Amino acid sequence: MIFTSAGCSNEGESTAVSIDAINAEEVLRLDPDADIFQYDGVIYQTNIDWVEELSLKKDAQIGEIQSRNENDTDFEDAMSNKLPVGAKIFKTNKSGILIVETGGESLKYLAIVEG
């Protein structure tokens, strides 16, 4: 997800500010033990305290983990570093948060973006 905003100064110059998705390498550099996966070009991470506190409603299934990458930071969509292949990914009633079901457990994942 990319948001762009542009404005003009008195001299007629424009300035652009963007908020880009952070990649797997950046997340894992900051937290080597992070539990992440990539969906639609965005990295999602679990074990975020305030997200765990949310009461979420699981919506439609939108995908599943297709591959696992434990040794590299070059991620593709439907790839995880800890979730097993076949784990099911669901939308929720909150934008930017997905639920993944695996082994009878529901895990909440937050989209990680940088500002």
Sequence and secondary structure as in RCSB ss.txt:
>XXXX:A:sequence
MIFTSAGCSNEGESTAVSIDAINAEEVLRLDPDADIFQYDGVIYQTNIDWVEELSLKKDAQIGEIQSRNENDTDF
EDAMSNKLPVGAKIFKTNKSGILIVETGGESLKYLAIVEG
>XXXX:A:secstr
  EEEEEE TTS EEEEEEEE  HHHHHHH TT  EEEETTEEEE   HHHHTS   EEEEEEE  EE SS S  
 TTEESSS TT EEEEESSTTEEEEEETTEEEEEEE EE 
